[in-house]
Amino acid sequence: MPLFEVNYIAIYTIVLAFIFGTVLASFITCTAGRLLAGMDWINEHSHCDTCGHQLGALDLFPIFSYLLLGGKCRYCGAKVPIRCLISEVLLGFVFVAVVVLHGMIDVIMVRNLLLAMLMMGISFCEIDGKVIHGGFITAILVIWIGALPFVPDLQNYIADGVIACFLICGFFLVISYLRTSKGKGGFKPGFIKLMAVYLLYTGLYAGVAFLAVSFILHMFVKPFKKTIVPAMSVCCLIFLCCMTDRMDPTLIHGYIAAVADYIKVF
């Protein structure tokens, strides 16, 4: 249903989105840290990294626990990184932005929210450990597959994503091979895989656009210079939330329809 048809539903959804964003930010940052440390991210209890004390419910409220405890561990007084607070506030506002920009309460909105959470996790893994974790890539792919039954014009949607993967990833693989043959560093396999799953979401033309903006941000914007993964994630999510052409069968480009007709032959 359209989000802004009923005011109280819109307000309720936006507030709920912010709350869920803060909660999931706490979860995904913890998960990313555990994956980098080789810990069990499912059964391991949350604990202080300094004293090892298991955290209670009062220590785990997003934003409020950090502020009420003064950014310190309740048990040993060790300072909790400010990034924990920033990530919770940030993902809360990102969730709100996704809901408002999408403007509809549907499965695609939920898909984009889950994607935003996973993008934060994979970005933290790359920033902290220089690792594009395969578990996050798999989760992003599973969400894409799970949302397929709810995407209009499914055949053309899949064809567009697959074509984007082959053409753009193929181009980067050729560039990587040429760089390697000249003794220069090529692109990491994890980078190619992550780009491929993002392209499944965006398709060819939006994929070219979001990658171009990502590289510009990576080159010229200081927060994104360390690694391109956060820039890619931000740009991909923005394009997904803002674009509507790919969801409208009447605006699908002719080459997709031609490919779809070719697939029908087989």
C-alpha positions in Angstrom: 0.0 0.0 0.0 1.2 3.6 -0.6 2.9 4.8 2.5 1.6 8.4 2.6 -2.1 7.6 2.0 -2.8 7.5 5.7 -0.8 9.9 7.9 -0.7 7.8 11.1 0.4 4.7 9.2 3.2 6.7 7.6 4.4 8.1 11.0 4.1 4.7 12.6 6.1 3.0 9.8 8.8 5.7 9.9 9.2 5.4 13.7 9.3 1.7 13.5 11.8 1.8 10.7 14.2 3.9 12.8 13.9 1.6 15.8 14.5 -1.5 13.7 17.5 0.2 12.0 19.1 1.0 15.4 18.5 -2.6 16.6 19.8 -4.2 13.4 22.8 -1.9 13.4 23.9 -3.2 16.8 23.4 -6.8 15.5 25.2 -6.4 12.2 28.2 -4.5 13.7 28.6 -7.2 16.3 28.2 -9.9 13.6 30.9 -8.3 11.4 33.3 -8.1 14.4 32.7 -11.8 15.3 33.2 -12.9 11.7 36.5 -11.1 11.4 37.6 -12.6 14.7 36.6 -16.1 13.7 34.0 -16.3 16.5 30.6 -18.0 16.5 28.2 -15.2 15.5 25.0 -17.2 16.2 25.4 -18.7 19.7 28.1 -16.4 21.2 26.6 -14.1 23.9 27.3 -10.4 23.7 30.2 -9.4 26.0 32.6 -6.6 26.8 35.7 -6.9 24.6 37.9 -5.6 27.5 36.7 -7.5 30.6 34.7 -10.3 28.8 31.7 -9.8 31.1 28.4 -11.0 29.5 26.2 -8.0 28.7 22.7 -7.8 30.1 19.5 -6.4 28.6 20.1 -2.9 30.0 23.5 -2.8 28.2 22.0 -3.6 24.8 19.4 -0.9 24.2 20.5 0.8 21.0 21.5 4.5 21.5 20.1 4.8 25.0 22.5 2.3 26.6 25.5 4.1 25.2 24.2 7.5 26.3 23.1 6.4 29.8 26.4 4.6 30.5 28.4 7.5 29.2 29.9 5.4 26.4 31.6 3.0 28.9 31.3 -0.6 30.0 29.0 -0.9 33.1 31.3 -3.5 34.6 34.9 -2.4 34.0 34.5 1.2 32.8 36.3 0.5 29.5 35.4 3.0 26.8 33.0 1.7 24.1 33.9 2.9 20.6 31.8 5.9 19.5 31.3 4.0 16.2 28.8 1.8 17.9 26.6 4.8 18.6 27.2 6.3 15.1 26.3 3.1 13.3 23.1 2.7 15.3 22.0 6.3 14.5 23.1 6.0 10.9 21.3 2.8 10.1 18.2 4.1 11.8 18.2 7.2 9.5 19.0 5.0 6.5 16.0 2.8 7.2 13.8 5.9 7.4 15.2 7.2 4.1 14.6 3.8 2.4 11.0 3.7 3.6 10.3 7.3 2.6 12.1 7.1 -0.8 10.4 3.8 -1.7 7.0 5.2 -0.6 5.3 1.8 -0.5 4.8 -0.8 2.2 5.6 -4.0 0.3 8.1 -6.8 0.0 10.5 -4.7 -2.1 10.8 -2.2 0.8 11.6 -5.0 3.2 14.2 -6.3 0.8 15.9 -2.9 0.6 15.9 -2.6 4.4 17.6 -6.0 4.8 20.0 -5.1 2.0 21.0 -1.9 3.8 21.8 -3.8 7.0 24.0 -6.3 5.1 25.7 -3.5 3.2 26.7 -2.0 6.6 28.1 -5.3 7.7 30.1 -6.0 4.6 31.4 -2.4 4.6 32.6 -2.8 8.2 34.4 -6.1 7.4 36.2 -4.4 4.5 37.1 -1.3 6.6 38.3 -3.2 9.6 39.8 -6.4 8.2 40.3 -5.7 4.4 37.9 -8.6 3.8 34.8 -8.8 1.7 33.2 -11.6 3.6 31.6 -14.3 1.5 28.8 -14.9 4.1 27.4 -11.4 3.5 27.6 -11.8 -0.3 25.7 -15.1 0.0 23.0 -13.4 2.2 22.6 -10.6 -0.3 22.1 -13.1 -3.1 19.6 -15.1 -1.0 17.5 -12.0 -0.4 17.6 -11.2 -4.1 16.3 -14.7 -4.9 13.7 -14.6 -2.1 12.2 -11.3 -3.4 12.0 -12.5 -7.0 8.3 -13.7 -6.8 7.3 -10.1 -5.9 9.1 -8.3 -8.7 7.0 -7.2 -11.7 8.0 -8.6 -15.1 10.2 -11.2 -13.6 11.7 -12.6 -16.8 13.0 -9.3 -18.0 14.1 -8.3 -14.5 16.3 -11.4 -14.3 17.6 -11.1 -17.8 18.6 -7.5 -17.1 20.5 -8.4 -14.0 22.3 -11.4 -15.6 23.3 -9.3 -18.7 24.7 -6.7 -16.3 26.7 -9.3 -14.5 28.2 -10.7 -17.6 29.0 -7.5 -19.3 30.3 -5.3 -16.5 32.0 -8.1 -14.4 33.5 -9.4 -17.6 34.9 -6.0 -18.3 36.4 -5.7 -14.9 37.9 -9.3 -15.1 39.6 -8.3 -18.4 41.0 -5.1 -16.8 42.2 -7.2 -13.8 43.9 -9.7 -16.1 45.7 -7.0 -18.0 46.8 -5.3 -14.8 48.1 -8.6 -13.4 50.0 -9.4 -16.6 51.8 -6.1 -16.3 52.8 -6.8 -12.7 50.1 -4.6 -11.2 47.5 -5.6 -8.7 44.2 -6.9 -10.1 40.8 -6.6 -8.5 40.0 -8.9 -5.6 37.7 -11.8 -6.3 35.5 -10.7 -3.4 35.1 -7.3 -5.1 34.0 -8.9 -8.4 31.5 -11.2 -6.6 30.0 -8.3 -4.6 29.7 -6.2 -7.7 28.0 -9.1 -9.4 25.3 -9.5 -6.8 24.7 -5.7 -6.7 24.3 -5.7 -10.5 21.6 -8.4 -10.2 19.6 -5.8 -8.2 20.2 -2.8 -10.4 20.5 -4.1 -13.9 22.7 -2.8 -16.7 22.1 0.9 -17.1 21.5 1.7 -13.4 24.5 -0.6 -12.7 26.8 1.4 -14.9 25.5 4.6 -13.3 25.9 3.5 -9.7 29.4 2.1 -10.3 30.5 5.3 -12.0 29.3 7.4 -9.0 30.9 4.9 -6.7 34.3 5.4 -8.3 34.0 9.2 -8.3 33.2 9.1 -4.5 36.1 6.7 -3.9 38.5 9.0 -5.7 37.4 12.4 -4.5 35.4 12.1 -1.2 37.6 11.5 1.9 35.3 9.1 3.9 35.2 6.8 0.9 38.9 6.9 -0.1 40.0 4.0 2.1 38.0 1.4 0.3 35.4 1.5 -2.4 33.0 -1.0 -0.9 31.1 1.5 1.3 30.7 3.8 -1.7 29.4 1.0 -3.8 26.9 0.0 -1.1 25.6 3.5 -0.6 25.2 4.2 -4.3 23.6 0.9 -5.1 21.1 1.4 -2.3 20.3 4.9 -3.4 19.7 3.8 -7.0 17.5 0.9 -5.8 15.3 3.3 -3.7 15.0 6.0 -6.3 14.7 4.2 -9.6 11.3 2.9 -10.8 12.0 2.3 -14.5 13.3 -1.2 -14.0 10.2 -2.2 -12.1 7.9 -0.9 -14.9 7.6 -3.5 -17.7 6.6 -0.8 -20.2 9.9 1.0 -19.7 12.2 -2.0 -20.0 14.7 -1.5 -22.7 14.4 -3.4 -26.0 17.5 -5.5 -25.6 16.0 -7.1 -22.5 12.8 -8.1 -24.3 14.9 -9.5 -27.2 17.0 -11.6 -24.7 13.8 -12.8 -23.0 12.3 -13.9 -26.4 15.6 -15.7 -27.2 15.4 -17.5 -23.8 11.8 -18.6 -24.6 13.1 -20.6 -27.6 14.9 -22.9 -25.2 
